[in-house]
Amino acid sequence: MAEIDRIIHAPARLRIMATLIALSPGTEIDFRTLGTALELTDGNLGAHLQTLEEAGYIKLAKSFVDRKPRTHLSATTKGRARFEEHVAALRAICGV
């Protein structure tokens, strides 16, 4: 049986991963768009992204647009696999 992933299980991180997983592999979303969509403050979002990045679940790409820094995010292959395992564990618990 799949196991609950303690990193993904936190509500904000679960929402972040669900949003990134909904994107096609290789597709990125920018930091501000993600924060707005999930109604998270920059500080809160940044802290959760750091945890996910350190676990290897997401990839951050930094660039400059009109001399302004931009951060783009995407789920890694590992992150996608761990998310699917987490969802399978939740379904098993619910009997679905």
ZADO-1210 file (C-alpha; in nm, 4 decimals, padded with zeros to 6 digits):
<atoms>
<atom x="00.0000" y="00.0000" z="00.0000" code="MET" pos="1"/>
<atom x="00.1209" y="00.3508" z="-00.0803" code="ALA" pos="2"/>
<atom x="00.2154" y="00.5715" z="00.2131" code="GLU" pos="3"/>
<atom x="00.1210" y="00.9248" z="00.3090" code="ILE" pos="4"/>
<atom x="00.4022" y="01.1618" z="00.2126" code="ASP" pos="5"/>
<atom x="00.4730" y="01.3839" z="00.5149" code="ARG" pos="6"/>
<atom x="00.6207" y="01.6574" z="00.2935" code="ILE" pos="7"/>
<atom x="00.3224" y="01.6790" z="00.0602" code="ILE" pos="8"/>
<atom x="00.0631" y="01.6198" z="00.3343" code="HIS" pos="9"/>
<atom x="00.0698" y="01.9783" z="00.4690" code="ALA" pos="10"/>
<atom x="-00.2388" y="02.1500" z="00.3227" code="PRO" pos="11"/>
<atom x="-00.0541" y="02.4352" z="00.1473" code="ALA" pos="12"/>
<atom x="00.2060" y="02.1992" z="-00.0015" code="ARG" pos="13"/>
<atom x="-00.0667" y="01.9600" z="-00.1143" code="LEU" pos="14"/>
<atom x="-00.2394" y="02.2490" z="-00.2937" code="ARG" pos="15"/>
<atom x="00.0905" y="02.3621" z="-00.4486" code="ILE" pos="16"/>
<atom x="00.1701" y="02.0140" z="-00.5750" code="MET" pos="17"/>
<atom x="-00.1833" y="01.9590" z="-00.7055" code="ALA" pos="18"/>
<atom x="-00.1575" y="02.2826" z="-00.9024" code="THR" pos="19"/>
<atom x="00.1840" y="02.1939" z="-01.0463" code="LEU" pos="20"/>
<atom x="00.0755" y="01.8378" z="-01.1286" code="ILE" pos="21"/>
<atom x="-00.2244" y="01.9748" z="-01.3191" code="ALA" pos="22"/>
<atom x="00.0219" y="02.1377" z="-01.5605" code="LEU" pos="23"/>
<atom x="00.1646" y="01.9333" z="-01.8446" code="SER" pos="24"/>
<atom x="00.5106" y="01.7904" z="-01.7700" code="PRO" pos="25"/>
<atom x="00.7730" y="02.0541" z="-01.8439" code="GLY" pos="26"/>
<atom x="00.5243" y="02.3397" z="-01.8124" code="THR" pos="27"/>
<atom x="00.6037" y="02.6135" z="-01.5618" code="GLU" pos="28"/>
<atom x="00.3970" y="02.8610" z="-01.3609" code="ILE" pos="29"/>
<atom x="00.5351" y="03.1828" z="-01.2204" code="ASP" pos="30"/>
<atom x="00.5594" y="03.2478" z="-00.8474" code="PHE" pos="31"/>
<atom x="00.3125" y="03.5366" z="-00.8422" code="ARG" pos="32"/>
<atom x="00.0475" y="03.3505" z="-01.0432" code="THR" pos="33"/>
<atom x="00.0736" y="03.0482" z="-00.8145" code="LEU" pos="34"/>
<atom x="00.0549" y="03.2600" z="-00.5001" code="GLY" pos="35"/>
<atom x="-00.2484" y="03.4482" z="-00.6289" code="THR" pos="36"/>
<atom x="-00.4250" y="03.1293" z="-00.7372" code="ALA" pos="37"/>
<atom x="-00.3699" y="02.9660" z="-00.3981" code="LEU" pos="38"/>
<atom x="-00.4212" y="03.2861" z="-00.1973" code="GLU" pos="39"/>
<atom x="-00.0865" y="03.2449" z="-00.0181" code="LEU" pos="40"/>
<atom x="00.1389" y="03.5290" z="00.0918" code="THR" pos="41"/>
<atom x="00.4813" y="03.5522" z="-00.0706" code="ASP" pos="42"/>
<atom x="00.6492" y="03.4508" z="00.2556" code="GLY" pos="43"/>
<atom x="00.4233" y="03.1536" z="00.3162" code="ASN" pos="44"/>
<atom x="00.4503" y="03.0367" z="-00.0440" code="LEU" pos="45"/>
<atom x="00.8278" y="03.0792" z="-00.0411" code="GLY" pos="46"/>
<atom x="00.8681" y="02.8715" z="00.2742" code="ALA" pos="47"/>
<atom x="00.6597" y="02.5856" z="00.1342" code="HIS" pos="48"/>
<atom x="00.8394" y="02.5984" z="-00.2001" code="LEU" pos="49"/>
<atom x="01.1737" y="02.5740" z="-00.0226" code="GLN" pos="50"/>
<atom x="01.0620" y="02.2547" z="00.1523" code="THR" pos="51"/>
<atom x="00.9378" y="02.1053" z="-00.1748" code="LEU" pos="52"/>
<atom x="01.2540" y="02.2059" z="-00.3605" code="GLU" pos="53"/>
<atom x="01.4821" y="02.0591" z="-00.0926" code="GLU" pos="54"/>
<atom x="01.2900" y="01.7306" z="-00.1233" code="ALA" pos="55"/>
<atom x="01.3431" y="01.7360" z="-00.5008" code="GLY" pos="56"/>
<atom x="00.9699" y="01.7565" z="-00.5733" code="TYR" pos="57"/>
<atom x="00.9797" y="02.0854" z="-00.7617" code="ILE" pos="58"/>
<atom x="01.2231" y="02.2808" z="-00.9745" code="LYS" pos="59"/>
<atom x="01.2657" y="02.6570" z="-00.9554" code="LEU" pos="60"/>
<atom x="01.4002" y="02.8537" z="-01.2512" code="ALA" pos="61"/>
<atom x="01.4948" y="03.2176" z="-01.2006" code="LYS" pos="62"/>
<atom x="01.5153" y="03.4763" z="-01.4760" code="SER" pos="63"/>
<atom x="01.4765" y="03.8484" z="-01.5331" code="PHE" pos="64"/>
<atom x="01.1973" y="04.0128" z="-01.7304" code="VAL" pos="65"/>
<atom x="01.2429" y="04.3858" z="-01.7870" code="ASP" pos="66"/>
<atom x="01.5106" y="04.3826" z="-01.5156" code="ARG" pos="67"/>
<atom x="01.2664" y="04.2324" z="-01.2662" code="LYS" pos="68"/>
<atom x="01.3361" y="03.8890" z="-01.1145" code="PRO" pos="69"/>
<atom x="01.0910" y="03.6134" z="-01.1998" code="ARG" pos="70"/>
<atom x="01.0688" y="03.2662" z="-01.0504" code="THR" pos="71"/>
<atom x="00.9084" y="02.9889" z="-01.2500" code="HIS" pos="72"/>
<atom x="00.8102" y="02.6562" z="-01.0953" code="LEU" pos="73"/>
<atom x="00.7441" y="02.3075" z="-01.2201" code="SER" pos="74"/>
<atom x="00.7004" y="01.9626" z="-01.0700" code="ALA" pos="75"/>
<atom x="00.9894" y="01.7202" z="-01.1126" code="THR" pos="76"/>
<atom x="00.9493" y="01.3573" z="-01.2179" code="THR" pos="77"/>
<atom x="01.0151" y="01.2609" z="-00.8560" code="LYS" pos="78"/>
<atom x="00.7554" y="01.5112" z="-00.7364" code="GLY" pos="79"/>
<atom x="00.4951" y="01.3778" z="-00.9769" code="ARG" pos="80"/>
<atom x="00.5597" y="01.0202" z="-00.8645" code="ALA" pos="81"/>
<atom x="00.5456" y="01.1070" z="-00.4940" code="ARG" pos="82"/>
<atom x="00.2239" y="01.3048" z="-00.5466" code="PHE" pos="83"/>
<atom x="00.0598" y="01.0099" z="-00.7239" code="GLU" pos="84"/>
<atom x="00.1680" y="00.7789" z="-00.4392" code="GLU" pos="85"/>
<atom x="00.0283" y="01.0241" z="-00.1847" code="HIS" pos="86"/>
<atom x="-00.3058" y="01.0431" z="-00.3667" code="VAL" pos="87"/>
<atom x="-00.3164" y="00.6616" z="-00.3867" code="ALA" pos="88"/>
<atom x="-00.2607" y="00.6420" z="-00.0098" code="ALA" pos="89"/>
<atom x="-00.5415" y="00.8920" z="00.0523" code="LEU" pos="90"/>
<atom x="-00.7737" y="00.6918" z="-00.1733" code="ARG" pos="91"/>
<atom x="-00.6868" y="00.3704" z="00.0107" code="ALA" pos="92"/>
<atom x="-00.7675" y="00.5348" z="00.3425" code="ILE" pos="93"/>
<atom x="-01.1013" y="00.6558" z="00.2050" code="CYS" pos="94"/>
<atom x="-01.1754" y="00.3201" z="00.0444" code="GLY" pos="95"/>
<atom x="-01.2014" y="00.4719" z="-00.3014" code="VAL" pos="96"/>
</atoms>
